[in-house]
Amino acid sequence: VVKEEKPLGTAGAVKNAEKYIDGAFLVLNSDIISSLNMRKFIQYHMKKKAFVTISLWPVKNVEEYGVVDLQPDGRIMRFVEKPPRHEAPSNLINAGAYCMEAEVLDYIPPKKFVSMEMEVFPKIIDDGKPFYGYTFDGYWIDVGRHSSYIEATRVLLKKKGLKYFAGKSEIKGRLRESTVGDRCIIHEGTMLNSCIIYNDCVIEKNVQMENCIVADNCIIEESARLKNVVVGEGEKIGKNAVIEDEKIWNKPLPAGYPRKQIGNPVRR
């Protein structure tokens, strides 16, 4: 494990691990769940003798994303940010998995916040390096925002044939399409519908929650009503509270932490 002393961006974080990289390597965005076959992805990179290969996924609403200008042989010529539909060179977006040669690290200055996607990739393309895209079938889920995180949980529960999942917790209430971590107590009369509860939480009696995410060490007091709510670590929601479409997070965000997550719903 290589720790960042401060946020360094998608490229800066890779540069931070440079001493452990001596050949081609993978970079995977941790907020992506997909059916990408890594073996085939790497084989494609090697076959093309690419400098960089990125995974690609098709979307319908190209106006909301950066798309690639992809040649018939799979080479990427440029990225086009949020184009009008009639001007979009393709409907393919960066799907968050990269196979790269070690020399990519030469494009990244040390100990600085650097974006792989916005700074490094365009420079590599401008330099004429072989930069390829790899499309795949199956599913692709970006869990970088509230709605898609919950939808991803539904998809994974369904794939495993589960109505809900609970760790080593005490469940007296009812769960539907929800997950509960360890050392939690869900009291009687409580209903969790499409919720994600982390560890060490207490959900008191007669609480109704829908489409909610609750981080570690939280308390939701009796008869609260929550819908489309994200509750940060260590928070307490009072008795009879009624909250909808809110983020409850009173701790200060770390320096450099993204204040706005850009996600994408489930695509199949």
C-alpha positions in Angstrom: 0.0 0.0 0.0 1.3 3.4 -1.0 -0.3 6.2 0.9 -0.8 9.8 -0.3 0.1 12.4 2.2 -2.2 14.7 0.3 -4.6 14.2 -2.7 -2.5 14.0 -5.9 -5.2 13.3 -8.5 -5.5 10.3 -10.8 -2.0 10.7 -12.3 -0.2 12.0 -9.3 -1.3 9.0 -7.3 0.2 6.7 -9.9 3.5 8.7 -9.9 3.5 8.3 -6.1 3.9 4.5 -6.7 6.6 4.8 -9.4 9.3 2.9 -7.6 7.1 -0.3 -7.7 6.4 0.0 -11.5 9.0 -1.5 -13.9 6.8 -2.5 -16.8 3.3 -2.3 -18.3 0.7 -1.8 -15.5 -3.0 -1.4 -14.9 -4.8 1.5 -13.3 -8.4 0.8 -12.2 -10.9 3.4 -10.9 -12.2 2.0 -7.7 -15.7 3.4 -8.1 -16.3 1.3 -11.3 -17.9 -2.1 -11.3 -17.9 -3.8 -14.7 -17.7 -7.0 -16.7 -14.3 -6.0 -18.3 -12.2 -9.1 -18.9 -8.7 -8.1 -17.7 -6.9 -10.8 -19.6 -8.4 -9.9 -22.9 -7.9 -6.2 -22.1 -4.1 -6.8 -21.5 -3.8 -9.0 -24.6 -5.4 -6.3 -26.7 -2.9 -3.7 -25.4 0.0 -6.0 -26.2 -1.3 -6.9 -29.6 -1.7 -3.2 -30.6 1.8 -2.5 -29.1 0.1 0.5 -27.4 1.6 3.1 -25.2 -1.8 3.5 -23.4 -5.0 1.5 -23.8 -8.2 2.6 -22.0 -11.5 0.8 -21.6 -14.5 2.3 -23.4 -18.3 2.1 -22.8 -21.2 3.4 -25.0 -23.7 5.9 -23.6 -26.9 7.4 -25.0 -26.5 10.9 -23.6 -23.2 11.9 -25.1 -23.9 15.6 -24.2 -23.2 14.8 -20.5 -19.8 13.2 -21.0 -16.4 13.4 -22.7 -16.3 11.0 -25.7 -13.5 9.7 -27.8 -12.7 10.1 -31.5 -12.0 6.4 -32.3 -10.5 5.3 -35.6 -11.5 1.9 -37.2 -8.4 0.2 -35.9 -9.2 1.3 -32.3 -6.8 4.2 -32.1 -8.0 7.2 -30.1 -7.2 10.5 -31.8 -8.7 12.9 -29.3 -11.2 13.4 -26.5 -14.2 15.7 -27.0 -15.8 17.0 -23.9 -19.7 17.1 -23.7 -20.3 17.6 -27.5 -23.7 18.2 -29.0 -25.2 14.9 -30.2 -24.8 15.8 -33.9 -21.2 16.7 -33.4 -20.1 13.8 -31.3 -17.4 11.6 -33.0 -18.7 8.6 -31.1 -20.8 7.5 -28.2 -17.9 5.9 -26.3 -16.7 7.3 -23.0 -13.7 6.5 -20.8 -14.8 3.5 -18.7 -12.1 3.8 -16.0 -9.6 1.0 -16.7 -6.1 1.8 -18.2 -3.3 -0.4 -19.3 -0.1 1.6 -19.7 3.6 1.3 -20.3 5.9 2.4 -17.6 7.2 5.3 -19.7 3.8 7.1 -19.1 5.3 8.0 -15.7 7.7 10.4 -17.5 4.7 12.6 -18.4 3.7 13.1 -14.7 5.6 15.5 -12.4 6.3 14.3 -8.9 4.4 15.4 -5.8 1.9 17.5 -7.7 -1.9 17.1 -8.2 -2.2 15.9 -11.8 -5.2 14.6 -13.7 -4.5 11.6 -15.9 -7.6 12.2 -18.0 -7.4 16.0 -18.4 -3.6 16.5 -18.5 -1.6 13.4 -19.2 -3.7 11.6 -21.8 -4.1 14.6 -24.2 -0.4 15.2 -24.1 0.4 11.6 -25.0 -2.0 11.8 -27.9 -0.5 15.1 -29.1 2.9 13.4 -29.0 1.7 10.8 -31.4 2.1 7.8 -29.0 -0.1 4.8 -29.9 -3.2 5.4 -27.7 -6.0 2.8 -28.1 -9.5 2.2 -26.9 -11.0 -1.2 -25.9 -14.7 -1.7 -26.0 -16.4 -4.6 -24.1 -19.9 -6.1 -23.5 -21.8 -6.9 -20.4 -22.3 -4.3 -17.7 -20.6 -1.1 -16.5 -21.6 0.8 -13.3 -20.1 4.0 -12.0 -20.8 4.1 -8.3 -19.4 7.5 -7.8 -22.7 9.0 -6.9 -25.7 8.2 -4.7 -28.2 6.8 -7.1 -25.8 4.6 -9.1 -24.2 3.3 -5.9 -27.6 2.1 -4.7 -28.5 0.7 -8.1 -25.2 -1.2 -8.2 -26.1 -2.8 -4.9 -29.4 -3.9 -6.3 -27.7 -5.4 -9.4 -25.2 -7.3 -7.3 -27.8 -8.6 -4.9 -29.9 -9.8 -7.9 -26.9 -11.5 -9.5 -26.3 -13.5 -6.3 -30.0 -14.2 -5.9 -30.3 -12.3 -2.6 -33.1 -10.1 -1.3 -30.7 -8.4 1.1 -27.3 -9.0 2.7 -26.4 -8.5 6.4 -23.1 -9.0 8.0 -22.6 -10.0 11.6 -25.4 -7.7 12.8 -28.6 -7.9 14.8 -31.5 -7.6 12.4 -35.0 -7.2 14.0 -36.5 -5.0 11.4 -37.1 -5.6 7.7 -34.7 -5.3 4.8 -35.5 -5.0 1.1 -32.7 -4.8 -1.6 -30.4 -3.5 1.2 -27.1 -4.3 2.7 -26.0 -4.0 6.3 -22.4 -4.2 7.5 -21.1 -5.7 10.8 -21.9 -4.9 14.4 -25.1 -3.0 13.5 -28.5 -3.2 15.3 -31.6 -2.7 13.2 -34.5 -2.5 15.7 -38.1 -3.9 15.3 -40.6 -1.9 13.3 -37.9 -0.5 11.1 -38.0 -0.8 7.3 -34.9 -0.3 5.1 -35.7 -0.2 1.3 -32.8 0.0 -1.1 -30.4 1.2 1.6 -26.6 0.7 2.3 -25.7 0.7 6.0 -22.0 0.5 6.9 -20.5 -0.8 10.1 -21.3 -0.1 13.8 -24.6 1.7 13.2 -27.8 1.7 15.3 -31.2 2.1 13.6 -33.8 2.5 16.3 -37.5 1.4 16.3 -40.0 2.4 13.6 -37.5 4.1 11.3 -38.5 4.2 7.6 -35.6 4.6 5.1 -35.5 4.5 1.3 -32.6 5.0 -1.1 -30.2 5.9 1.8 -26.5 5.5 2.4 -25.3 5.5 6.1 -21.6 5.5 6.9 -19.9 4.0 9.9 -20.8 4.7 13.6 -24.2 6.4 12.9 -27.3 6.5 15.0 -30.8 7.0 13.4 -33.2 7.6 16.3 -36.7 6.3 16.7 -39.4 7.0 14.1 -37.2 9.0 11.7 -38.1 9.2 8.0 -35.3 9.4 5.5 -35.5 9.2 1.7 -32.6 9.8 -0.8 -30.3 10.8 2.1 -26.5 10.3 2.5 -25.4 10.3 6.2 -21.7 10.8 6.9 -19.6 8.9 9.4 -20.4 9.4 13.1 -23.6 11.4 12.5 -26.8 11.2 14.6 -30.3 11.7 13.2 -32.8 12.8 15.8 -36.1 11.2 16.8 -39.0 11.8 14.4 -36.7 13.6 11.9 -38.1 13.8 8.4 -35.3 14.3 5.8 -35.4 14.0 2.0 -32.8 14.6 -0.7 -30.0 15.7 1.6 -26.4 15.0 2.5 -25.8 15.0 6.3 -22.0 15.4 6.7 -20.8 17.8 9.3 -17.1 16.9 9.4 -14.9 19.0 7.2 -13.8 17.5 3.9 -10.1 16.8 3.5 -8.1 19.2 1.3 -8.4 18.3 -2.3 -11.4 16.1 -1.8 -13.9 16.5 -4.8 -16.9 18.5 -3.7 -18.9 17.4 -6.7 -18.9 13.8 -7.9 -19.7 13.2 -11.5 -21.2 9.7 -11.9 -23.2 7.7 -14.4 -26.2 5.4 -14.0 -26.0 1.7 -14.6 -25.6 0.9 -18.3 -26.3 -2.5 -19.8 
